[in-house]
Amino acid sequence: MCRNIRPLNNFEPPATDDEVHAAALQYVRKIAGTTKPSAANQEAFDAAVDEIAHISRHLIDALVTTAPPKNREAEAAKARARAQVRYGASA
């Protein structure tokens, strides 16, 4: 599950709220140990996702760097190349 959480800082264009929410959802799924909470836990699960997304957005907005912004397409191409080396030609 956590492999799906991608770095969100220092990209041009900046991370969207949907990307931040997706990362928060993956994080909560990981620490909760479930991808789908029971009905009894749904409210707590959703609240945790919302709070983590909110604080993650604050963190991303507050971080400062002198590095030039990364290009999403270039980073995705690098990730595909690493996957091909790691998993072979079928990746």
C-alpha positions as CSV (number, residue, x, y, z in Angstrom):
1,M,0.0,0.0,0.0
2,C,2.6,2.6,1.0
3,R,4.5,2.2,-2.3
4,N,1.6,4.2,-3.8
5,I,2.5,7.2,-1.8
6,R,4.5,9.5,-4.1
7,P,6.6,12.5,-3.1
8,L,4.5,15.6,-3.6
9,N,6.9,18.4,-2.8
10,N,8.8,20.6,-5.3
11,F,6.9,19.7,-8.5
12,E,5.8,22.1,-11.2
13,P,2.8,22.3,-11.3
14,P,2.4,21.9,-7.5
15,A,0.6,18.9,-6.0
16,T,-3.2,19.0,-6.3
17,D,-5.5,18.6,-3.4
18,D,-6.6,15.3,-5.0
19,E,-3.0,14.0,-4.9
20,V,-2.6,15.1,-1.3
21,H,-5.9,13.3,-0.4
22,A,-4.8,10.1,-2.2
23,A,-1.6,10.1,-0.3
24,A,-3.4,10.6,3.0
25,L,-5.8,7.8,2.1
26,Q,-2.9,5.4,1.4
27,Y,-1.3,6.3,4.7
28,V,-4.4,5.8,6.7
29,R,-5.1,2.5,5.0
30,K,-1.5,1.3,5.8
31,I,-1.6,2.2,9.5
32,A,-5.2,1.0,9.9
33,G,-4.3,-2.3,8.2
34,T,-7.3,-2.2,6.0
35,T,-8.3,-0.8,2.6
36,K,-12.0,-0.7,3.5
37,P,-13.0,0.0,7.1
38,S,-16.0,-1.5,8.7
39,A,-19.2,0.6,9.0
40,A,-18.4,1.1,12.7
41,N,-15.0,2.6,11.8
42,Q,-15.9,4.5,8.6
43,E,-16.4,7.8,10.3
44,A,-13.1,7.7,12.2
45,F,-11.3,6.5,9.1
46,D,-12.7,9.3,7.0
47,A,-11.9,11.9,9.6
48,A,-8.3,10.7,9.8
49,V,-7.9,10.9,6.0
50,D,-9.3,14.5,6.0
51,E,-7.0,15.6,8.9
52,I,-3.9,14.0,7.5
53,A,-4.6,15.5,4.0
54,H,-5.1,18.9,5.7
55,I,-1.9,18.8,7.6
56,S,0.0,17.4,4.7
57,R,-1.1,20.3,2.5
58,H,0.2,22.7,5.2
59,L,3.5,20.9,5.3
60,I,3.9,20.9,1.5
61,D,3.0,24.6,1.3
62,A,5.5,25.4,4.1
63,L,8.5,23.5,2.8
64,V,11.2,25.6,1.3
65,T,13.9,24.4,-1.2
66,T,16.5,25.9,-3.4
67,A,16.3,23.0,-5.8
68,P,14.6,23.6,-9.1
69,P,11.1,22.1,-9.4
70,K,10.9,18.6,-10.7
71,N,9.0,17.7,-13.9
72,R,6.3,15.1,-13.3
73,E,6.8,13.4,-16.7
74,A,10.5,13.2,-16.3
75,E,10.2,11.7,-12.8
76,A,7.6,9.2,-14.1
77,A,10.0,8.1,-16.9
78,K,12.8,7.6,-14.4
79,A,10.5,5.5,-12.3
80,R,9.5,3.4,-15.3
81,A,13.2,2.8,-16.2
82,R,13.9,1.7,-12.6
83,A,11.0,-0.7,-12.7
84,Q,12.1,-2.1,-16.0
85,V,15.6,-2.8,-14.6
86,R,14.1,-4.2,-11.4
87,Y,11.3,-6.3,-12.9
88,G,12.6,-7.0,-16.4
89,A,11.1,-6.2,-19.8
90,S,7.5,-7.0,-18.8
91,A,7.2,-3.9,-16.6
